[in-house]
């Protein structure tokens, strides 16, 4: 089976098309080289107003800044030309911000031709390709491509190299009540659990099943059973709220202070249980390793 490209077709087509590249590097007698990299003054670049990503984690930016100080920018930014010596970011704002923190004067960049519509599309498609997005962020990006770029669900699927059904499933998440969407964003709820909750038409019942799912650690199958109106035998709920002791609550409070929401602590009736730690990227993994004193 062939490996899917990292970039969506729409973004890669725009960024790799020589017709949209006005970057030139003169070699010898006025010989422009397409797809080369220009070095631009960072003061001449402005951020992309269409970028759907607005939150940049400070610690991660500082770590990237230190890496850039040592190794430079490995992947050039992508910009469009606004006027004489004026450019606007199409992609790479995180690298751009980290470069500012590192006090760089110049940065490498590809220069592309793009109107506002193409800028928005490229920014949204690039945003969707990020691995650290939560399902709601993906769904909102799909919706913006449909609403603001006048694309159909089929066209969105083509641009991000996804099946139309995948796009549809993400868009359905936006119909969920706000508390459930928030739990998805905080990774307290999986995509599978959310899809099962979407199938429940009544909002009050959705919220009731959602609360029960968090309280009893229900599986996706159990939520699907509830959605069909079936009852769950008490024996199927492995971790019951009544099993949480005062000591367990104190443990949870300590773990919350140390690991924030990157942990799951559970105990069942016979006293056994599990403690798991989760992370979204190498930086978060290293933070956890540092906290538990594990030096690699």
C-alpha positions in Angstrom: 0.0 0.0 0.0 1.5 3.4 -1.0 2.1 5.9 1.8 -0.1 8.9 1.9 1.6 12.2 1.4 2.2 14.3 4.5 0.5 17.4 3.0 -3.0 17.6 1.7 -3.2 17.6 -2.1 -4.5 21.2 -2.1 -1.7 22.5 0.0 1.1 20.6 -1.7 -0.3 21.5 -5.2 -0.1 25.2 -4.2 3.3 25.1 -2.5 5.0 22.8 -5.0 3.7 24.4 -8.2 6.5 26.4 -9.9 3.9 28.8 -11.3 3.1 30.1 -7.7 6.8 30.4 -6.8 8.5 33.8 -7.3 11.6 33.0 -5.3 14.7 33.7 -7.3 18.4 33.1 -6.7 20.7 34.5 -9.2 23.5 32.2 -10.4 25.8 33.8 -12.9 24.1 36.0 -15.5 20.5 36.7 -14.3 19.6 33.0 -14.1 16.6 32.6 -11.7 16.3 29.3 -9.9 12.7 28.2 -9.2 12.0 26.6 -5.8 15.1 28.0 -4.2 15.1 29.6 -0.8 15.4 33.4 -0.2 16.8 34.9 3.0 14.4 37.6 4.2 14.7 40.1 7.0 12.4 39.0 9.8 11.2 42.7 10.3 9.8 42.6 6.8 7.5 39.6 7.5 4.0 39.9 9.1 1.9 37.1 10.5 -0.9 35.5 8.6 -4.3 36.9 9.7 -6.0 33.8 8.2 -4.1 31.4 10.4 -6.7 29.3 12.3 -4.1 28.6 15.0 -4.1 31.3 17.6 -2.6 29.6 20.7 1.1 29.0 20.9 2.4 27.2 24.0 5.1 29.4 25.6 7.4 26.6 26.8 7.3 24.8 23.5 8.2 28.1 21.7 11.1 28.7 24.0 12.4 25.2 23.4 12.1 25.6 19.7 13.9 29.0 20.0 16.8 27.3 21.7 17.0 24.7 19.0 16.9 27.4 16.3 19.8 29.2 18.1 21.9 26.0 17.9 20.8 24.5 14.6 19.1 27.3 12.7 15.7 26.9 10.9 15.7 23.5 9.2 12.4 24.0 7.4 12.0 27.4 5.6 8.9 29.5 6.2 6.5 30.0 3.3 5.4 33.6 2.6 3.6 35.7 0.0 4.9 39.1 -1.3 2.7 42.1 -0.3 4.9 44.9 -1.7 8.4 46.0 -1.9 10.3 44.1 0.8 7.0 43.3 2.6 5.9 39.7 3.1 3.1 37.8 4.8 3.3 34.3 6.3 1.4 31.5 4.7 2.8 28.8 6.9 5.4 28.5 9.6 4.2 31.0 12.2 5.5 28.8 15.1 9.0 28.9 13.6 8.6 32.6 12.9 7.7 33.4 16.5 10.5 31.2 17.9 12.9 33.0 15.5 11.8 36.3 17.0 12.5 35.0 20.5 15.9 33.8 19.3 16.6 37.4 18.1 17.3 36.3 14.5 17.6 39.1 12.0 17.0 37.0 8.9 15.1 33.7 8.1 14.9 31.4 5.1 11.7 31.4 3.2 9.9 30.3 0.0 8.0 33.2 -1.6 4.6 32.3 -3.2 1.9 34.0 -5.2 -1.4 33.8 -3.3 -4.6 35.8 -3.1 -6.6 36.0 0.2 -8.8 33.0 -0.8 -5.7 30.9 -1.5 -4.1 32.1 1.7 -7.0 31.0 3.8 -7.2 27.7 2.1 -3.5 27.0 2.5 -3.5 28.1 6.2 -6.5 25.9 7.0 -5.2 22.8 5.1 -1.7 23.2 6.7 -3.4 23.5 10.1 -5.3 20.3 9.6 -2.1 18.4 8.9 -0.7 19.1 12.4 -0.5 16.0 14.5 -1.4 17.7 17.8 -4.8 18.9 16.8 -7.8 17.8 18.9 -10.9 16.6 17.0 -12.8 19.8 17.5 -10.0 21.9 16.0 -10.0 19.6 13.0 -13.8 19.9 12.7 -13.7 23.7 12.9 -11.0 23.8 10.2 -13.2 21.6 7.9 -16.1 23.9 8.6 -14.2 27.0 7.7 -13.0 25.4 4.4 -16.7 24.7 3.6 -18.1 28.1 4.8 -15.3 30.5 3.8 -13.7 28.8 0.8 -17.1 27.6 -0.6 -16.0 23.9 -0.8 -18.1 20.8 -0.6 -17.4 18.0 1.8 -16.1 16.0 -1.2 -13.7 18.8 -2.1 -12.5 19.2 1.4 -11.8 15.4 1.5 -9.8 15.7 -1.7 -7.7 18.6 -0.4 -6.8 16.9 2.9 -6.5 13.4 1.4 -9.4 12.0 3.5 -12.5 10.1 2.8 -15.7 12.2 2.6 -17.1 10.1 5.5 -14.2 11.1 7.6 -14.9 14.8 7.0 -18.6 14.2 7.8 -17.8 12.4 11.0 -15.7 15.3 12.2 -18.3 17.9 11.3 -20.9 16.1 13.2 -18.9 16.6 16.4 -19.8 20.3 16.2 -23.4 19.4 16.9 -22.4 18.1 20.4 -23.2 20.2 23.4 -20.4 22.5 24.6 -19.4 20.4 27.7 -18.8 17.3 25.5 -16.8 19.4 22.9 -14.7 20.7 25.8 -14.0 17.2 27.0 -12.8 16.3 23.5 -10.5 19.3 23.4 -9.1 18.4 26.9 -8.7 14.8 25.7 -10.9 13.5 28.5 -13.0 11.8 25.8 -12.0 9.9 22.8 -13.1 10.4 19.2 -14.9 7.0 19.4 -16.8 8.0 22.5 -17.8 11.3 20.9 -19.0 9.6 17.7 -21.2 7.3 19.8 -22.7 10.3 21.7 -23.5 12.1 18.4 -25.9 9.3 17.5 -28.0 10.3 20.5 -30.5 12.8 19.2 -31.7 14.3 22.5 -29.2 16.8 24.0 -30.3 16.2 27.6 -29.7 12.5 27.1 -26.4 13.1 25.4 -25.2 15.0 28.5 -26.6 12.4 30.8 -24.7 9.6 29.0 -21.6 11.7 28.8 -21.6 12.3 32.6 -22.1 8.5 33.1 -19.3 7.7 30.7 -16.8 9.9 32.7 -18.1 8.6 36.0 -18.0 4.9 35.2 -15.3 4.9 32.5 -17.7 3.5 29.9 -16.4 1.9 26.7 -17.5 3.1 23.3 -19.6 -0.1 23.0 -21.3 0.7 26.2 -22.2 4.2 25.0 -23.5 2.7 21.8 -25.7 0.3 23.8 -27.1 3.3 25.8 -27.7 5.2 22.6 -29.9 2.3 21.4 -31.8 2.4 24.7 -30.2 -0.6 26.2 -29.2 -0.8 29.9 -25.7 -1.6 31.0 -25.4 -4.3 33.7 -23.6 -3.0 36.8 -20.9 -5.6 36.3 -19.9 -4.1 33.0 -18.8 -0.8 34.6 -15.3 -1.8 35.8 -14.5 1.4 37.8 -17.4 2.7 39.9 -17.6 6.0 41.6 -18.3 4.3 44.9 -14.9 2.7 44.8 -13.1 6.0 45.0 -11.8 6.4 48.6 -10.6 9.4 50.4 -7.1 8.2 49.9 -7.7 7.8 46.1 -9.1 11.4 46.0 -5.9 12.7 47.7 -3.8 10.7 45.2 -5.8 12.2 42.3 -5.3 15.7 43.7 -1.5 15.2 43.9 -1.3 13.7 40.4 -3.4 16.6 39.1 -0.9 19.1 40.5 2.1 17.3 39.0 0.9 16.1 35.7 -2.1 18.3 35.0 -4.5 16.3 32.7 -1.7 14.0 31.4 -2.6 11.1 33.6 -5.3 8.6 34.3 -5.6 6.9 37.7 -8.2 4.2 38.3 -8.9 1.5 40.9 -11.4 -1.3 40.8 -13.2 -3.2 43.6 -10.4 -5.7 44.5 -7.8 -2.9 44.9 -6.0 -3.3 41.6 -6.0 -0.6 39.1 -3.8 1.4 36.7 -1.9 4.7 36.5 -1.1 5.8 33.0 0.6 8.9 31.7 -0.1 10.4 28.3 1.7 12.9 26.1 1.1 14.6 22.7 4.7 15.2 21.6 8.4 14.7 22.4 8.4 17.9 24.6 5.6 16.7 26.8 7.2 13.2 27.1 10.5 14.8 28.2 8.6 16.9 30.8 7.1 13.7 32.2 10.4 11.9 32.3 12.0 14.9 34.1 9.2 14.9 36.6 9.6 11.3 37.5 13.4 11.6 37.5 14.0 9.4 34.5 17.1 10.6 32.7 17.9 9.3 29.3 
